[in-house]
């Protein structure tokens, strides 16, 4: 009887048919593909985003798990991180263009410079409550060879993903490229950089110390101590039942794995709030490390003091005085180059289109030159301006009529002013006072002579 049960279980395990159900955009099932190590399920993207949207779009394959009974697993976290889900990707696009500049770039940036044209193994990432495989906008194929335990079916669906992080990369890169000089001279930036660097350095040292201590805890006391420590760490890491059993047997007074419960943790003997004490000690230690790192950062990247008294100077080619001030320290120069290089790297990796990233980087780096070319073009356009381009023109008769009307209006205003202020005529010379009085009375400011002048040939000859 026992042999029959074992045989039936073995046959059930061998007859388990894992499959992938491919659904279309309308929600209808289009294809069902079986999964096996010898015959993986290959899913290729059919539709690509529009070419104009390639810089900010990605092709994504969304995977939804279904258990053997057809139900959705209650906890997605177990299968999301399971190593039993084997996925390989075959992309239509090769590595990024900067990966082909020199071989050492491929070794320095393995995640960005991976060539998946012939296929490469990838790890699916969490996608809301499901799992997804991201592909470049050019598309590609995804092969699934094995499913996690207790998962019999995967519902797959191709979709497009609008990547908002592209704008974050562009904004961050532009800020670093434009503001690298103020940042390298900013005291606040020096302090923040020093504080963050101190935390990272101390954290790395603590991890190294813990790794060395855990590896050599039993060495020298128990035979094969390193081997036992390594095997124990592996068992506790990959066997949850053993880890839970150890915590249940040895640390029965520990609370559940929740941050509020850990803060309320108390000593089982004296009842001391060791959770809050450890948290306060950790916060105080971080503040001390940040303060110490900030002081070191400000001191290391500090600028040279301004000179006092007489300062040497030169006379420039345009006649201006040029003071000879101390040069920028080497630390600030290196920091400025690092900030600028990081900004350029963010711009080059900002979008999902190499051509668009290169054009955006060139436009930001050549901003001043582009502005100069635009100003020169505007000046060239203004040099060809005609009077009719600025305002509408009028004929000569219209201009004379407007001039006569404006003159009559101005003379009428002047005559009215002289009538209201009669003493004004006394402020001019005697030979002009009579004319001003006559203008005030009748408004005539010019009279033709009584005897017209005759012009003859003799009068026009200059001796």
For each residue, the residues with C-beta under 8 A, 3 or more apart:
1: 4 5
2: 5 6
3: 6 7
4: 1 7 8
5: 1 2 8 9
6: 2 3 9 10
7: 3 4 10 11
8: 4 5 11 12
9: 5 6 12 13
10: 6 7 13 14
11: 7 8 14 15
12: 8 9 15 16
13: 9 10 16
14: 10 11
15: 11 12
16: 12 13 68 152
17: 34 152
18: 34 35 36 146 147 151 152 153
19: 32 33 34 35 41 152 153 154
20: 32 33 35 41 43 144 153 154 155 156
21: 29 31 32 153 154 155 156
22: 29 30 31 32 33 43 156 157
23: 27 28 29 30 155 156 157
24: 27 28 29 30 157
25: 157 158 159
26:
27: 23 24
28: 23 24
29: 21 22 23 24 32
30: 22 23 24
31: 21 22
32: 19 20 21 22 29
33: 19 20 22 41 42 43
34: 17 18 19 39 41
35: 18 19 20 39 40 41 144 145 146 147
36: 18 39 40 145
37: 40 145 146
38:
39: 34 35 36
40: 35 36 37 88 143 144 145
41: 19 20 33 34 35 143 144 145
42: 33 141 142 143
43: 20 22 33 61 141 142 143 144 156 158
44: 139 140 141 142
45: 48 59 61 135 139 140 141 158
46: 158
47: 158
48: 45 59 137 138 139
49: 53 54 57 59 137 160
50: 53 54
51: 54
52:
53: 49 50 56 57 137
54: 49 50 51 57 137 138 351 352 353 356
55: 166 351 352 353 356 357
56: 53 162 163 166 167 351 352
57: 49 53 54 137 160 161 162 163 352
58: 134 135 136 137 160 161 163 352
59: 45 48 49 134 135 136 137 139 140 158 159 160 161
60: 127 132 133 134 135 158 159 160 161
61: 43 45 132 133 135 142 156 157 158 159
62: 127 130 131 132 156 157 158 159
63: 124 127 130 131 132 133 154 155 156
64: 72 130 154 155 156 157
65: 72 73 76 79 130 131 148 151 153 154 155
66: 70 71 72 151 152 153 154 155
67: 70 71 72 73 150 151 152
68: 16 150 151 152
69:
70: 66 67 153
71: 66 67
72: 64 65 66 67
73: 65 67 76 78 79 150 151
74:
75: 78
76: 65 73 79 80 126 129 130
77: 80 81
78: 73 75 81 82 148
79: 65 73 76 82 85 131 148 150 151
80: 76 77 124 126 131
81: 77 78
82: 78 79 85 148 149
83:
84: 146 147 148 149
85: 79 82 124 131 144 146 147 148
86: 121 144 145 146
87: 121 122 123 124 133 142 143 144 145
88: 40 119 120 121 122 142 143 145
89: 116 119 120 121 122 133 135 140 141 142 143
90: 116 117 118 119 120 140 141 142 143
91: 94 116 117 135 136 138 139 140
92: 117 136 138 139 140
93: 117 136 138 140
94: 91 115 117
95: 99 100 106 112 113 114 115
96: 99 112 113 349 354
97: 100 101 354 358
98: 101 105 348
99: 95 96 105 106 109 112 113
100: 95 97
101: 97 98 105
102: 105
103: 106 107
104: 107 108
105: 98 99 101 102 108 109 113
106: 95 99 103 109 110 113
107: 103 104 110
108: 104 105
109: 99 105 106 112 113
110: 106 107 113 114
111: 114
112: 95 96 99 109 349
113: 95 96 99 105 106 109 110
114: 95 110 111 120
115: 94 95 118 120
116: 89 90 91 119 120 122 140
117: 90 91 92 93 94
118: 90 115
119: 88 89 90 116 143
120: 88 89 90 114 115 116
121: 86 87 88 89
122: 87 88 89 116 133
123: 87
124: 63 80 85 87 131 132 133
125: 131 132 133 134
126: 76 80 130 131 132
127: 60 62 63 130 131 132
128:
129: 76
130: 62 63 64 65 76 126 127
131: 62 63 65 79 80 85 124 125 126 127
132: 60 61 62 63 124 125 126 127
133: 60 61 63 87 89 122 124 125 142
134: 58 59 60 125 161
135: 45 58 59 60 61 89 91 138 139 140 142
136: 58 59 91 92 93 139 140 352
137: 48 49 53 54 57 58 59 352 353
138: 48 54 91 92 93 135
139: 44 45 48 59 91 92 135 136
140: 44 45 59 89 90 91 92 93 116 135 136
141: 42 43 44 45 89 90
142: 42 43 44 61 87 88 89 90 133 135
143: 40 41 42 43 87 88 89 90 119
144: 20 35 40 41 43 85 86 87 147 154
145: 35 36 37 40 41 86 87 88
146: 18 35 37 84 85 86
147: 18 35 84 85 144 151 152 154
148: 65 78 79 82 84 85 151
149: 82 84
150: 67 68 73 79
151: 18 65 66 67 68 73 79 147 148 154
152: 16 17 18 19 66 67 68 147
153: 18 19 20 21 65 66 70
154: 19 20 21 63 64 65 66 144 147 151
155: 20 21 23 63 64 65 66
156: 20 21 22 23 43 61 62 63 64
157: 22 23 24 25 61 62 64
158: 25 43 45 46 47 59 60 61 62
159: 25 59 60 61 62
160: 49 57 58 59 60
161: 57 58 59 60 134
162: 56 57
163: 56 57 58 166 352
164: 167 168
165: 168 169
166: 55 56 163 169 170 350 351 352
167: 56 164 170 171
168: 164 165 171 172
169: 165 166 172 173 346 347 349 350 351
170: 166 167 173 174 346 347 350 351 360
171: 167 168 174 175
172: 168 169 175 176 343 346
173: 169 170 176 177 343 344 345 346 347 350 361 364
174: 170 171 177 178 343 347 364
175: 171 172 178 179 343
176: 172 173 179 180 183 339 340 342 343 346
177: 173 174 180 340 343 344 347 364 365
178: 174 175 364 367
179: 175 176 182 183
180: 176 177 183 184 336 339 340 343
181: 184 185 336
182: 179 185 186
183: 176 179 180 186 189 335 336 339
184: 180 181 189 301 332 333 335 336 339
185: 181 182 303 332
186: 182 183 189 190
187: 190 191 298 302
188: 191 192
189: 183 184 186 192 193
190: 186 187 193 194 294 297 298 300 301 302
191: 187 188 194 195 294 295 297 298
192: 188 189 195 196 294 297
193: 189 190 196 197 297 301 335
194: 190 191 197 198 293 294 295 296 297 298 300
195: 191 192 198 199 289 290 291 293 294 297
196: 192 193 199 200 290 293
197: 193 194 200 201 293 297
198: 194 195 201 202 289 290 292 293 294 296
199: 195 196 202 203 286 289 290 293
200: 196 197 203 204
201: 197 198 204 205
202: 198 199 205 206 289
203: 199 200 206 207
204: 200 201 207 208
205: 201 202 208 209
206: 202 203 209 210
207: 203 204 210 211
208: 204 205 211 212
209: 205 206 212 213
210: 206 207 213 214
211: 207 208 214 215
212: 208 209 215 216
213: 209 210 216 217
214: 210 211 217 229 233
215: 211 212 219 226 229 230
216: 212 213 219 220 225 226 229
217: 213 214 225 229
218: 221 222 225 226 228 229
219: 215 216 222 225 226 229
220: 216 225
221: 218 225
222: 218 219 225 228
223:
224: 227 228
225: 216 217 218 219 220 221 222 228 229
226: 215 216 218 219 229 230
227: 224 230 231
228: 218 222 224 225 231 232
229: 214 215 216 217 218 219 225 226 232 233
230: 215 226 227 233 234
231: 227 228 234 235
232: 228 229 235 236
233: 214 229 230 236 237
234: 230 231 237 238
235: 231 232 238 239 242
236: 232 233 239 242 243 246
237: 233 234 243
238: 234 235
239: 235 236 242 243
240: 243 244
241: 244 245
242: 235 236 239 245 246
243: 236 237 239 240 246 247
244: 240 241 247 248
245: 241 242 248 249
246: 236 242 243 249 250
247: 243 244 250 251 254
248: 244 245 251 252
249: 245 246 252
250: 246 247
251: 247 248 254
252: 248 249
253: 268
254: 247 251 265
255: 258 261 262 264 265
256: 261
257: 261 262
258: 255 261 262
259: 262 263
260: 263 264
261: 255 256 257 258 264 265
262: 255 257 258 259 265 275
263: 259 260 275 276 279
264: 255 260 261 273 275 276
265: 254 255 261 262 273 274 275
266: 271 272 273 274 275
267: 270 271 272 274
268: 253
269:
270: 267
271: 266 267
272: 266 267 277
273: 264 265 266 276 277
274: 265 266 267 277 278
275: 262 263 264 265 266 278 279
276: 263 264 273 279 280
277: 272 273 274 280 281
278: 274 275 281 282
279: 263 275 276 282 283
280: 276 277 283 284
281: 277 278 284 285
282: 278 279 285 286
283: 279 280 286 287
284: 280 281 287 288
285: 281 282 288 289
286: 199 282 283 289 290
287: 283 284 290 291
288: 284 285 291 292
289: 195 198 199 202 285 286 292 293
290: 195 196 198 199 286 287 293 294
291: 195 287 288 294 295
292: 198 288 289 295 296
293: 194 195 196 197 198 199 289 290 296 297
294: 190 191 192 194 195 198 290 291 297 298
295: 191 194 291 292 298 299
296: 194 198 292 293 299 300
297: 190 191 192 193 194 195 197 293 294 300 301
298: 187 190 191 194 294 295 301 302
299: 295 296 302
300: 190 194 296 297 331
301: 184 190 193 297 298 329 331 332 335
302: 187 190 298 299 329
303: 185 328 329 332
304: 326 327 329
305:
306: 325
307: 311 325 326
308:
309:
310:
311: 307 323 324 325
312: 323 324
313: 321 322 323 324
314: 321 322 324
315: 319 320 321 322
316: 319 320 321 322
317:
318:
319: 315 316
320: 315 316
321: 313 314 315 316
322: 313 314 315 316
323: 311 312 313
324: 311 312 313 314
325: 306 307 311
326: 304 307
327: 304
328: 303 332 333
329: 301 302 303 304 332 333
330: 333 334
331: 300 301 334 335
332: 184 185 301 303 328 329 335 336
333: 184 328 329 330 336 337
334: 330 331 337 338
335: 183 184 193 301 331 332 338 339
336: 180 181 183 184 332 333 339 340
337: 333 334 340 341
338: 334 335 341 342
339: 176 180 183 184 335 336 342 343
340: 176 177 180 336 337 343 344
341: 337 338 344 345
342: 176 338 339 345 346
343: 172 173 174 175 176 177 180 339 340 346 347
344: 173 177 340 341 347 348 361 365
345: 173 341 342 348 349
346: 169 170 172 173 176 342 343 349 350
347: 169 170 173 174 177 343 344 350 357 360 361 364
348: 98 344 345 357 358 361
349: 96 112 169 345 346 357
350: 166 169 170 173 346 347 357 360
351: 54 55 56 166 169 170 356 357 360
352: 54 55 56 57 58 136 137 163 166
353: 54 55 137 356 357
354: 96 97 357 358
355: 358 359
356: 54 55 351 353 359 360
357: 55 347 348 349 350 351 353 354 360 361
358: 97 348 354 355 361 362
359: 355 356 362 363
360: 170 347 350 351 356 357 363 364
361: 173 344 347 348 357 358 364 365
362: 358 359 365 366
363: 359 360 366 367 370
364: 173 174 177 178 347 360 361 367
365: 177 344 361 362
366: 362 363 369 370
367: 178 363 364 370 371
368: 371 372
369: 366 372 373
370: 363 366 367 373 374
371: 367 368 374 375
372: 368 369 375 376
373: 369 370 376 377
374: 370 371 377 378
375: 371 372 378 379
376: 372 373 379 380
377: 373 374 380 381
378: 374 375 381 382
379: 375 376 382 383
380: 376 377 383 384
381: 377 378 384 385
382: 378 379 385
383: 379 380
384: 380 381
385: 381 382 389 390
386: 389
387: 390 391 393
388: 391 392 393
389: 385 386
390: 385 387
391: 387 388
392: 388
393: 387 388
394: 398 399 402
395: 398 399
396: 399 400
397: 400 401
398: 394 395 401 402
399: 394 395 396 402 403
400: 396 397 403 404
401: 397 398 404 405
402: 394 398 399 405 406
403: 399 400 406 407
404: 400 401 407 408
405: 401 402 408 409
406: 402 403 409 410
407: 403 404 410 411
408: 404 405 411 412
409: 405 406 412 413
410: 406 407 413 414
411: 407 408 414 415 443 445
412: 408 409 415 416 443
413: 409 410 416 417
414: 410 411 417 418
415: 411 412 418 419 439 440 443
416: 412 413 419 420
417: 413 414 420 421 424
418: 414 415 421 422 424 425 436 439 440
419: 415 416 422 440
420: 416 417
421: 417 418 424
422: 418 419 425 440
423: 426 427
424: 417 418 421 427
425: 418 422 428 433 436 437 440
426: 423 433
427: 423 424
428: 425 432 433 436
429: 432 433
430: 433 434
431: 434 435
432: 428 429 435 436
433: 425 426 428 429 430 436 437
434: 430 431 437 438
435: 431 432 438 439 445
436: 418 425 428 432 433 439 440
437: 425 433 434 440 441
438: 434 435 441 442 444
439: 415 418 435 436 442 443 444 445
440: 415 418 419 422 425 436 437
441: 437 438
442: 438 439
443: 411 412 415 439
444: 438 439 447
445: 411 435 439
446:
447: 444
448: 452
449: 452 453
450:
451:
452: 448 449
453: 449
454: 459
455: 459 460
456: 459 460
457: 460 461
458: 461
459: 454 455 456
460: 455 456 457
461: 457 458
462:
463:
